[in-house]
Amino acid sequence: MKKTKKAFGFLAMMVLIASLVACGGKTNSNSANSGTDTNSSNTSGGTEKQAKISLFQSKVEIAEALEELANKYKEETGNEVEVWGSAGDAYITQLQAKLAAKEGPTIFSIASGAEAEKFKSYYYDMSNESYVKNIAPNMALEVDNKVVGVPIGVEGFGLVYNKSLVDPKDVTDLASFTSKMESLKAEGINGLSLSQEAYFLIGHILNTPFALQADPIDFINKLNNGEVKMADTKEFQEFAKFMEVIRQNSVNPMEVTYDTQMGDFATGKTAMVHQGNWSYGMLADYGDLDIGMTALPIAGNNKLSVDIPGGWVINNGAKPEEIKAANAFLDWVYNSETGKDTIVNKFKFIPAMTNIEADGLDPLSQAVFEATKSGNTIPWAMNYFPQGIIVNDLTPVTSEFFLDNGMTGEQYLKNLDDAWAKAAK
């Protein structure tokens, strides 16, 4: 698998993921100025007349706002973008059929990871487009050092903490994390809460040791082929120690649901949760909370897990004048005040671009936004896990670990390796 930038996560988050999205691939053209514009004339506003294009995407939540954006684009430039209706679960099937039949669309969204790899032969090379220079560090959608997709927003996760109970300086490595967990337990406070749902139990927290590998995708491929083991890799060995500390000093996550986790955190019964910026939607119901987000400090990691649920790519099979028009539209989206305002205030996304400011973000989204702008992030390696492995294979093993206090971290890693080997066949 060639290295591709992207991202993904939890159930509700997975919807987000399977909606925007984009990634890797081969391309035909290099510039918005490529091709011939057979409609080359000017509108009354002085904007060059472009070919009509189509845009197909799967995120139902932004469908109405996207239609509104297309209408504003026509008002401001005189050019047309036809937004094709969101197809929900049928999106990928319909997209594949349309691309195979050479029936468009000009721009489409694609989920990161394996889904993006599947369609990479259809991606146009955006590397030389003007809007690409504003993509935040590490957030470009790349294949073979070519930018092939532009992100619409980012999401991130880590240790969400109550500022009155935890100072990030107190949880910077295994030793300090352990000390803090033990002191909170002595005070009758649940130090760190995981919950029983698959991604909140193991999917997200396991991302960190994978993301800390020199080449996460290569490591996953080698793990799939039996060439490496988690049990033999130092970041995973420390991960297992973190899991032992969590089991020993916190409420058993098999007795905790996401709702309970958020409620206990919001009311001060829990000091930290391993969660993402999406969780603020539930926490906001409890009023103003003094909270923040810091890194899960496995192997001294000080970066949040941040990536893009996906983004937009341009179909390299479109006509040259349509590719030119698609680039003009994306340039307008990411550089015009109308486009930037839509991303932040209509789509409600955390910007993945350095030229887009976001005022009034909640504290968790603000932490993710700041990490994104600075490049202080690690990727979502979990997007490249074998399909279904988190829910079907890793969750049962992790559930057993939390139900069996006699299972060591070393044994837990061996069980994860065994589960992975079976799932990867």
Backbone torsions as a table, in degrees:
resi	resn	phi	psi	omega
1	MET	NA	130.2	178.1
2	LYS	-77.3	152.5	-175.3
3	LYS	-72.0	126.5	-178.2
4	THR	-132.8	136.6	177.9
5	LYS	-87.1	143.1	175.8
6	LYS	-176.9	-138.4	177.9
7	ALA	169.4	173.5	-175.9
8	PHE	175.0	168.2	-179.9
9	GLY	-176.4	-157.3	-173.4
10	PHE	-36.7	170.0	-174.1
11	LEU	-53.8	-64.4	179.7
12	ALA	-58.5	-35.8	-177.7
13	MET	-71.4	-30.7	-177.7
14	MET	-61.9	-30.7	178.0
15	VAL	-61.7	-43.8	-179.5
16	LEU	-61.0	-42.2	-177.7
17	ILE	-62.0	-51.9	-176.0
18	ALA	-71.1	13.0	-176.2
19	SER	-111.1	-56.2	-176.8
20	LEU	-81.7	-103.3	168.0
21	VAL	68.1	148.9	174.7
22	ALA	-172.8	168.9	178.2
23	CYS	179.0	-173.2	-174.2
24	GLY	-22.1	162.4	167.0
25	GLY	150.3	172.9	178.9
26	LYS	-83.7	158.0	-175.8
27	THR	-144.3	168.2	179.4
28	ASN	-109.8	-43.1	-169.9
29	SER	-111.3	169.9	-175.7
30	ASN	-125.5	-14.6	-170.6
31	SER	-150.5	153.8	176.6
32	ALA	-64.2	-16.9	-179.9
33	ASN	-91.7	2.4	-179.9
34	SER	-77.1	157.2	176.6
35	GLY	84.0	177.6	-178.4
36	THR	-117.4	127.9	177.8
37	ASP	-92.5	101.7	-177.3
38	THR	-73.2	-11.2	-179.9
39	ASN	-106.0	25.0	-170.4
40	SER	-68.5	97.8	170.9
41	SER	-147.3	176.9	-177.7
42	ASN	-111.9	146.4	173.9
43	THR	-81.3	173.5	-178.8
44	SER	-61.4	-25.9	-178.9
45	GLY	-85.4	0.6	178.8
46	GLY	89.2	2.4	179.1
47	THR	-84.0	136.9	-178.6
48	GLU	-63.7	135.5	177.9
49	LYS	-71.7	129.5	-178.3
50	GLN	-115.6	163.0	175.4
51	ALA	-67.1	151.8	175.8
52	LYS	-71.3	137.1	-179.3
53	ILE	-127.0	167.4	178.1
54	SER	-120.6	150.0	179.4
55	LEU	-132.6	126.9	-177.4
56	PHE	-122.8	126.4	-179.7
57	GLN	-148.2	160.5	-170.2
58	SER	-103.6	-6.9	-173.9
59	LYS	-84.1	104.9	-178.1
60	VAL	-62.0	-34.7	-174.8
61	GLU	-61.8	-25.6	-178.1
62	ILE	-109.3	7.3	-174.8
63	ALA	-57.8	-47.6	-178.0
64	GLU	-66.2	-43.8	179.6
65	ALA	-65.3	-32.8	179.1
66	LEU	-69.8	-38.8	175.2
67	GLU	-61.1	-42.6	179.0
68	GLU	-63.6	-39.1	178.6
69	LEU	-63.9	-42.5	178.9
70	ALA	-62.3	-38.5	178.0
71	ASN	-64.8	-40.8	179.3
72	LYS	-67.7	-35.3	177.8
73	TYR	-62.1	-42.1	179.0
74	LYS	-66.3	-39.1	179.2
75	GLU	-63.5	-40.6	-174.8
76	GLU	-84.6	-28.1	-174.4
77	THR	-121.4	-17.2	-176.3
78	GLY	82.4	0.9	-177.7
79	ASN	-100.9	153.6	-172.8
80	GLU	-111.5	137.4	170.9
81	VAL	-126.5	117.9	179.0
82	GLU	-90.4	116.6	-179.9
83	VAL	-90.3	117.3	178.9
84	TRP	-81.6	141.5	-176.1
85	GLY	-56.9	140.3	177.2
86	SER	-62.5	141.6	-174.8
87	ALA	-110.4	3.0	177.9
88	GLY	58.3	-132.2	-177.3
89	ASP	-64.4	-21.6	-178.6
90	ALA	-87.4	1.5	-172.7
91	TYR	-56.6	-52.3	-175.0
92	ILE	-63.7	-41.0	178.8
93	THR	-61.4	-44.5	179.9
94	GLN	-68.4	-39.9	179.1
95	LEU	-61.3	-46.7	-179.2
96	GLN	-59.8	-41.7	-179.8
97	ALA	-65.7	-42.7	-179.4
98	LYS	-65.5	-42.9	-179.6
99	LEU	-66.9	-42.1	-179.6
100	ALA	-64.2	-33.6	-179.6
101	ALA	-86.8	2.0	-178.6
102	LYS	57.2	42.3	-179.7
103	GLU	-110.0	26.0	-179.7
104	GLY	88.4	-165.2	-0.4
105	PRO	-79.1	172.0	177.7
106	THR	-75.6	-44.4	177.0
107	ILE	-121.4	137.7	175.3
108	PHE	-145.7	157.2	176.9
109	SER	-96.5	152.3	-178.4
110	ILE	-148.3	139.4	179.1
111	ALA	-71.7	150.8	-178.5
112	SER	-76.5	174.5	177.6
113	GLY	79.1	-137.7	-174.2
114	ALA	-61.0	-36.8	179.9
115	GLU	-62.5	-42.3	179.4
116	ALA	-65.6	-38.1	178.0
117	GLU	-62.2	-36.4	-176.5
118	LYS	-60.9	-34.7	-173.8
119	PHE	-106.4	11.5	-168.7
120	LYS	-64.2	-20.6	179.4
121	SER	-70.4	-9.7	-178.3
122	TYR	-97.4	-0.3	-171.1
123	TYR	-89.4	134.9	174.7
124	TYR	-82.7	143.6	-179.3
125	ASP	-80.4	110.8	-179.0
126	MET	-90.9	3.1	-168.2
127	SER	-50.9	-35.1	-175.9
128	ASN	-98.1	8.0	-179.9
129	GLU	-78.5	146.3	-173.8
130	SER	-63.8	-35.0	-176.3
131	TYR	-71.0	-18.3	-177.5
132	VAL	-66.2	-31.0	-175.5
133	LYS	-63.6	-17.9	-178.1
134	ASN	-96.2	3.0	177.1
135	ILE	-67.3	133.9	-177.6
136	ALA	-62.0	155.8	-179.6
137	PRO	-53.9	133.6	176.3
138	ASN	70.8	6.0	-176.7
139	MET	-106.8	1.4	177.2
140	ALA	-70.7	148.6	175.4
141	LEU	-93.0	110.2	-169.9
142	GLU	-126.5	149.0	169.9
143	VAL	-143.6	129.1	-179.5
144	ASP	52.2	42.3	178.6
145	ASN	63.8	21.2	175.5
146	LYS	-114.0	137.1	175.2
147	VAL	-82.5	119.6	-174.7
148	VAL	-119.0	-5.4	178.7
149	GLY	-154.4	151.0	-177.6
150	VAL	-115.0	127.8	-176.8
151	PRO	-74.8	149.4	175.8
152	ILE	-95.1	-34.6	179.8
153	GLY	-161.3	177.8	179.4
154	VAL	-129.3	162.9	170.7
155	GLU	-137.4	158.0	-179.2
156	GLY	-153.3	159.9	177.7
157	PHE	-145.4	164.6	-179.4
158	GLY	175.6	-149.3	177.0
159	LEU	-88.7	110.2	174.9
160	VAL	-87.1	125.5	-171.2
161	TYR	-129.1	152.1	174.0
162	ASN	-85.0	117.7	-173.5
163	LYS	-65.5	-21.7	178.2
164	SER	-80.8	-11.3	-177.7
165	LEU	-116.1	-23.0	-175.3
166	VAL	-138.5	134.8	169.3
167	ASP	-106.4	129.1	-179.2
168	PRO	-52.6	-26.6	178.1
169	LYS	-67.1	-14.7	-179.5
170	ASP	-88.9	-4.9	-177.5
171	VAL	-136.7	69.2	-176.1
172	THR	-110.7	-9.3	177.2
173	ASP	-159.7	-178.9	-176.7
174	LEU	-61.3	-42.8	-176.8
175	ALA	-64.4	-48.1	-178.4
176	SER	-69.9	-35.1	176.6
177	PHE	-63.0	-45.3	179.6
178	THR	-61.6	-46.0	179.6
179	SER	-59.6	-42.9	-179.5
180	LYS	-67.1	-41.6	179.0
181	MET	-62.6	-41.2	-179.8
182	GLU	-67.7	-40.3	-179.8
183	SER	-68.3	-37.4	177.8
184	LEU	-66.8	-39.4	178.1
185	LYS	-62.1	-39.8	179.2
186	ALA	-64.2	-25.7	178.9
187	GLU	-88.8	1.3	-179.3
188	GLY	80.3	22.1	-179.1
189	ILE	-113.6	136.0	176.1
190	ASN	-72.1	115.6	-172.6
191	GLY	-65.9	-54.6	-179.0
192	LEU	-139.9	125.0	-178.7
193	SER	-105.0	126.3	163.1
194	LEU	-103.3	167.7	175.4
195	SER	-131.6	168.0	-166.6
196	GLN	-73.2	-16.9	-179.6
197	GLU	-65.4	144.0	-168.8
198	ALA	-50.2	-52.1	-177.0
199	TYR	-72.6	-29.3	179.6
200	PHE	-83.1	-17.4	178.1
201	LEU	-87.8	-46.7	-172.5
202	ILE	-139.5	-31.9	-174.2
203	GLY	-56.8	-49.1	-177.4
204	HIS	-78.4	-43.8	-175.0
205	ILE	-67.9	-29.9	178.7
206	LEU	-74.7	-15.3	179.4
207	ASN	-59.9	-37.3	-172.5
208	THR	-59.9	-51.7	180.0
209	PRO	-62.6	-30.8	175.1
210	PHE	-68.2	-45.3	-176.9
211	ALA	-65.7	-23.0	-179.0
212	LEU	-82.4	-5.0	176.3
213	GLN	-71.2	152.9	-178.4
214	ALA	-56.9	-39.2	175.8
215	ASP	-138.3	92.9	-174.8
216	PRO	-56.4	-40.5	-177.2
217	ILE	-68.7	-40.1	177.2
218	ASP	-64.0	-39.6	178.7
219	PHE	-63.3	-42.3	179.3
220	ILE	-63.7	-41.9	177.6
221	ASN	-61.2	-41.6	178.9
222	LYS	-67.9	-36.6	176.7
223	LEU	-64.7	-40.9	177.3
224	ASN	-60.4	-34.7	-177.1
225	ASN	-91.1	1.6	179.1
226	GLY	77.2	17.7	-177.3
227	GLU	-87.5	-19.2	176.0
228	VAL	-137.6	165.3	177.1
229	LYS	-134.4	146.2	174.7
230	MET	-61.4	-39.5	-176.1
231	ALA	-63.2	-20.2	-178.7
232	ASP	-101.3	5.3	-173.5
233	THR	-112.8	127.9	-168.6
234	LYS	-60.2	-38.1	-179.7
235	GLU	-64.1	-35.3	178.2
236	PHE	-75.6	-34.0	175.9
237	GLN	-61.3	-40.2	177.0
238	GLU	-72.4	-36.0	175.3
239	PHE	-55.2	-44.0	-179.7
240	ALA	-62.5	-35.4	177.2
241	LYS	-67.6	-38.8	175.1
242	PHE	-60.2	-42.8	-178.7
243	MET	-65.7	-35.0	175.6
244	GLU	-63.7	-42.7	179.6
245	VAL	-63.4	-42.1	179.1
246	ILE	-63.3	-44.8	-179.3
247	ARG	-62.8	-37.4	-175.5
248	GLN	-77.7	-26.9	-169.8
249	ASN	-119.8	9.1	-179.1
250	SER	-137.5	170.4	178.0
251	VAL	-65.2	137.3	-178.7
252	ASN	-58.7	120.3	-177.3
253	PRO	-63.2	-18.2	177.8
254	MET	-71.1	-10.0	176.4
255	GLU	-105.0	7.8	-173.7
256	VAL	-122.5	129.5	172.2
257	THR	-98.6	167.3	178.4
258	TYR	-57.8	-42.9	179.9
259	ASP	-61.3	-44.0	179.4
260	THR	-65.5	-42.6	179.4
261	GLN	-56.3	-48.4	-178.1
262	MET	-69.1	-39.3	179.7
263	GLY	-65.0	-43.5	179.5
264	ASP	-67.4	-36.0	177.6
265	PHE	-67.9	-43.8	-177.6
266	ALA	-65.8	-27.3	-177.9
267	THR	-99.8	9.6	174.6
268	GLY	82.8	5.4	177.8
269	LYS	-77.3	-23.5	178.9
270	THR	-122.5	137.1	-177.1
271	ALA	-87.0	-35.4	-177.4
272	MET	-141.6	150.5	170.4
273	VAL	-133.7	147.4	174.0
274	HIS	-91.2	100.6	-172.7
275	GLN	-148.5	-178.8	-178.9
276	GLY	-121.4	-179.9	-176.4
277	ASN	-63.4	-23.8	178.3
278	TRP	-61.4	-25.3	-175.9
279	SER	-69.1	-15.5	-179.3
280	TYR	-64.6	-25.5	178.0
281	GLY	-56.3	-36.9	177.4
282	MET	-82.8	-38.5	-178.8
283	LEU	-65.7	-29.8	-178.5
284	ALA	-60.8	-24.5	179.5
285	ASP	-66.1	-15.5	-178.4
286	TYR	-96.7	7.3	180.0
287	GLY	90.4	-169.5	-178.8
288	ASP	-68.4	125.4	179.0
289	LEU	-120.8	140.9	179.0
290	ASP	-92.4	87.4	-173.2
291	ILE	-131.1	164.0	176.9
292	GLY	-149.3	-178.0	178.0
293	MET	-133.6	131.9	178.0
294	THR	-132.0	173.7	-174.5
295	ALA	-76.5	150.6	167.7
296	LEU	-78.0	112.7	-165.3
297	PRO	-84.7	41.0	174.8
298	ILE	-63.3	130.2	-178.5
299	ALA	54.6	32.6	178.3
300	GLY	74.9	13.7	179.8
301	ASN	-56.0	134.5	177.8
302	ASN	-125.2	25.1	-177.5
303	LYS	-120.7	145.2	175.4
304	LEU	-77.3	152.3	173.7
305	SER	-83.0	103.6	-175.6
306	VAL	-129.1	136.1	177.1
307	ASP	-159.3	-178.5	-178.2
308	ILE	-102.7	135.1	173.7
309	PRO	-64.2	-15.6	177.9
310	GLY	151.9	-161.3	-178.4
311	GLY	-176.8	-163.2	-177.4
312	TRP	-108.6	139.4	174.1
313	VAL	-121.5	160.4	176.5
314	ILE	-107.1	134.6	-179.0
315	ASN	-71.6	114.9	-178.3
316	ASN	-73.2	-4.6	176.5
317	GLY	-92.5	-1.7	177.9
318	ALA	-71.2	164.3	177.6
319	LYS	-65.7	151.4	-179.5
320	PRO	-53.4	-40.9	-179.5
321	GLU	-69.3	-26.9	177.0
322	GLU	-75.8	-38.0	176.5
323	ILE	-63.1	-41.8	177.4
324	LYS	-61.0	-43.9	179.8
325	ALA	-66.7	-36.1	178.8
326	ALA	-64.5	-41.9	177.5
327	ASN	-65.1	-38.1	178.0
328	ALA	-63.0	-40.0	179.4
329	PHE	-66.0	-47.6	-179.1
330	LEU	-64.5	-36.5	176.3
331	ASP	-61.2	-40.5	178.2
332	TRP	-66.5	-42.5	-179.7
333	VAL	-58.9	-44.5	-171.8
334	TYR	-92.3	-6.0	-178.7
335	ASN	-124.0	-21.7	178.9
336	SER	-80.8	153.8	177.8
337	GLU	-63.6	-35.5	178.7
338	THR	-63.4	-47.1	-178.8
339	GLY	-64.6	-46.4	-178.7
340	LYS	-63.6	-40.3	178.3
341	ASP	-64.0	-37.7	179.6
342	THR	-64.3	-44.1	-179.3
343	ILE	-58.6	-44.4	-175.0
344	VAL	-83.0	-46.2	-169.6
345	ASN	-100.5	-18.5	178.3
346	LYS	-104.2	-50.5	176.4
347	PHE	-73.0	-25.0	-178.1
348	LYS	64.2	40.7	-179.8
349	PHE	-103.4	152.0	170.4
350	ILE	-78.1	122.0	-174.6
351	PRO	-60.1	141.9	175.3
352	ALA	-105.5	14.6	-177.2
353	MET	-121.6	141.5	-177.4
354	THR	-75.7	-16.5	-178.7
355	ASN	-94.2	6.0	179.4
356	ILE	-113.9	119.9	178.0
357	GLU	-91.8	155.1	179.8
358	ALA	-136.4	109.8	178.8
359	ASP	-95.8	148.2	174.0
360	GLY	75.2	21.7	176.5
361	LEU	-68.7	150.6	173.6
362	ASP	-68.2	162.8	-173.4
363	PRO	-60.5	-31.9	-179.9
364	LEU	-75.2	-42.7	176.7
365	SER	-65.0	-35.1	178.2
366	GLN	-63.3	-41.5	178.8
367	ALA	-62.8	-41.4	178.7
368	VAL	-67.1	-40.9	-179.7
369	PHE	-62.7	-44.2	-179.8
370	GLU	-65.3	-40.5	177.8
371	ALA	-64.7	-38.7	179.7
372	THR	-62.6	-48.6	-178.2
373	LYS	-62.6	-36.3	-177.2
374	SER	-85.1	-14.7	-176.0
375	GLY	79.4	13.5	-179.1
376	ASN	-85.4	64.4	-174.0
377	THR	-138.0	158.5	167.0
378	ILE	-119.9	152.8	-172.8
379	PRO	-81.2	172.9	174.4
380	TRP	-91.6	83.8	178.6
381	ALA	-64.0	-24.3	-176.9
382	MET	-60.5	-19.8	178.0
383	ASN	-64.2	-17.5	-178.1
384	TYR	-105.3	8.8	174.4
385	PHE	-66.2	153.4	173.3
386	PRO	-54.1	141.4	-175.7
387	GLN	-57.4	129.2	175.7
388	GLY	81.5	-2.3	-172.1
389	ILE	-68.3	-33.3	-178.5
390	ILE	-64.3	-49.1	-177.2
391	VAL	-74.0	-45.8	-170.4
392	ASN	-85.5	-25.9	-171.4
393	ASP	-123.2	-47.7	-175.7
394	LEU	-78.0	-32.3	179.9
395	THR	-66.1	-46.1	177.4
396	PRO	-59.5	-39.5	178.7
397	VAL	-64.3	-41.5	-179.2
398	THR	-71.0	-36.8	175.6
399	SER	-59.9	-42.8	178.4
400	GLU	-62.5	-39.9	178.8
401	PHE	-59.1	-43.4	-178.1
402	PHE	-77.4	-17.5	178.2
403	LEU	-93.4	-14.0	-178.1
404	ASP	-119.7	95.3	-178.9
405	ASN	-64.5	-15.6	-179.9
406	GLY	-83.8	-11.6	-179.9
407	MET	-76.4	124.5	179.3
408	THR	-79.1	165.0	175.9
409	GLY	-61.9	-36.2	179.1
410	GLU	-63.7	-41.4	179.1
411	GLN	-68.2	-38.2	177.8
412	TYR	-59.5	-45.6	178.3
413	LEU	-62.4	-40.4	178.2
414	LYS	-61.8	-40.6	179.0
415	ASN	-66.7	-36.4	175.7
416	LEU	-63.8	-43.7	178.4
417	ASP	-60.6	-43.7	-179.3
418	ASP	-63.9	-42.3	179.6
419	ALA	-64.7	-39.9	-179.5
420	TRP	-64.8	-43.1	-178.3
421	ALA	-60.6	-40.0	179.2
422	LYS	-69.3	-40.4	-177.9
423	ALA	-70.3	-29.7	-175.5
424	ALA	-82.2	-7.5	-178.1
425	LYS	-67.2	NA	NA
